[in-house]
Amino acid sequence: MDLSYLQENYALILGTFGIIVILYCLPFLYKTTNTPPEARGAWPIIGHFKVFNGSDLPHVTLSSMADQHGPIFTIQLGIHRILVVSNSEIVKEIITNHDLIVSDRPNYIAAKILGRNGASFTFTPYGPYWRGIRKIISQELFSNSRLEKLMLVQMKELEKSIKSMHELWREKRDEQGKVLVEMKNWFGELDMNIMLKIVAGKCYTGGYGEDKEEMMNYREIIRVWFHYFGQFLVADALPFLNWLDLGGYKKKMKRVAKQLDSMVGKWLEEHRRTRSSGNAIGVNDFMDVMSQVAEDDDIAGYNADTIIKATCESLIAGGSDTITVMLTWVISLLLNNRFTLIKVQEELATHVGKDRQVNESDIKNLLYLQAVVKETFRLYPSAFLNAPRTFVKDCTIAGYHIPKGTWLIINKWKLHRDPKIWTNPCEFRPERFLSPKHMGLDVKGTNFELIPYGVGRRRCPGIGLANQGLHIVLATLLQNFDMSTPNGAPIDMSVTAGLTNPKATPLEVLVSPRLHATIDA
């Protein structure tokens, strides 16, 4: 009798059983006397996968776990061990003593498909390629001298958008002299135009017809891109299931990646045609810079096109979505706290007046407005969880042994609401940032109580540009317009999960002018 078929099946059965046993026992292999507590509720094989795919948002579930297990604990995502931290002192210890060994990124499926297999500097592993791209970005886009020039771009686009809102009010105001504006969309168009102008030299402000449709298409692609970038798939937890596409997520990601490639590729070809025609004058935008730096080189195995597209995609998406999310939250909080809104406008009237437009040089004097922005960062950072990092070596954190390969997630939402640091931490109180205790805190990643942009080497490189834009847009909007909600109803503050955490519902606001549309800066 030929037993080969039976023997092959026995091997398959035994192999499968062995994998299951290893996965089930993996958490116990790490169990020593000095390991962090592991959260309860893990399922066999997949571990705490439901944290990222359950009915509650991940930051809420992880916060509840912290209430049970403390500010440092672990969860299991299939074969991956994840360290979850929600305490500023522990974060300070990690960044001060171990930043270099926890500056890597896990290569999960969304990063591979949407991040061009590691070419996107946001999700590329730490190493020479990341340092090279980061250096280009820091010197050519986010240096102090460059930020001064970029402020002119921001102000020009903001001026167009403010005039457009005045025109909308004149055309469609109601009997009470107000017009209904969906502010998420307004912020989204403004921020997208600013980043498109800075990165690719494109602008669709006030566009109609095909231009308007193209802009909406780009914004939708970026929105979906961000949504899927925040997804953990079953195959991320259990790589041996990578051949499956449960839920069709990989197919959807590939479709979005193709759409984004077509969008950015079109702009890159336009830049090359302009340069080859001899009509290009100097360096006009960041795509010009990247074309000159990377045009003829393969870096770390990536060709020039891949490097240019990946870098520009990350900048456009990160720069537009993050600021839109923050502006939406700050206006939502102000509308739910009318007294605070009035105080901001009174400060603008005192320091700027009504005879000219606010400008960037005024921001340093608008201390209450700055406090409002910081308090919004505290309660509603654009991302409640940092993008995961990976420990490349064993180390000790808060007295616990952390093995190589462990992922790190910082729960900023929980950290920013620590009652040991913040009085009444869940309340919106901008005045706290005018007190001696908190006045000196900034958001650049050196004060670990407030880290909306992240910390260490992998923090957001565009902090200066984002802060610059956020303050001037908010100040200009509140100087120019009075805002209220339909029927005085409170703003819904529900959140959407993803790489960033935008407001889940539209932000419909009744707007009426405070300044005449013709007043200049």
URBEL-V175735 format. One line per field, one symbol per residue. phi: phi as a letter, one per 40 degrees, with the letter a starting at -180 (. if undefined). burial: b if it has 16 or more other ideal C-beta (glycine too) atoms within 10 Angstrom, else e. A space follows every 10 residues. Layout:
phi: ???
burial: ???
This chain:
phi: .ccccccccd cccccccccc cccccddccc cbcbcccbcc gccdgcgcdc dcbccccdcc ccccccccbh cbabbbbgcc cbcbbabccc cdccccbbdc cbbcbccccc ccccbffgcc ccbcdcidcc cccdcccccc bbcdcccccc cccdccccdc cccccccccc cbccccgbbc bccdcccccc cccccccccb gbabdgcbgc cccccccccc ccccdccccc cbcdcccbdc ccccbcggcc cccccccccc cccccccccc cccccccgcc bgbbaccccc cccbdbbcbf gbcddccccc ccdccccccc ccccdccccc ccccccbdcc dccccccccc cbgbcaccbc ccdccccccc ccccccdccb dcbcbcdcbb ccacabbfgb cbcdgccbbb ccdcdcbccc bbcfccccbd dccbcdcbdc cbbcgbbcca bccgagcccd cbdccccdcc cccccccccc bcbabdggcc ccbcbbcicb bcccbcbcbc bacbbccccc c
burial: eeeeeeeeee eeeeeeeeee eebeebbeeb eeeeebebbe ebeebbbbbe bbeeeebbbb bbbebbeebe bbbbbbbbbb bbbbbbbbeb bbbbbeebee bbbbbbebbb bebbbbbbbb bbbbbbeebb ebbbebbeeb bbeeebbeeb bebbbebbee bbeebbeebe eebeeeebbe bebbbbbbbb bbbbbbbbbb bbbbbeeeee eeeebbebbe bbbbbbbbbb bbbbbbbbee eeeebeeebb ebbeebbebb bebbeebbee beeeeeeeee eeeebbbbbb bebbeeeebe ebebbbbbbb bbbbbbbbbb bbbbbbbbbb bbbbbebeeb bebbbebbee bbeeeebbeb ebbeebebbb bbbbbbbbbb bbbbbbbbbb bbeebebbeb ebeeebbbbb bbbbbbbeee bbeebeebbb ebbeeeebee bebbbeebbb bbbbbbbbbb bbbbbbbbbb bbbbbbbbbb bbbbbeeeee beeebbbbbb bbbeeebebb bebebeeeee e
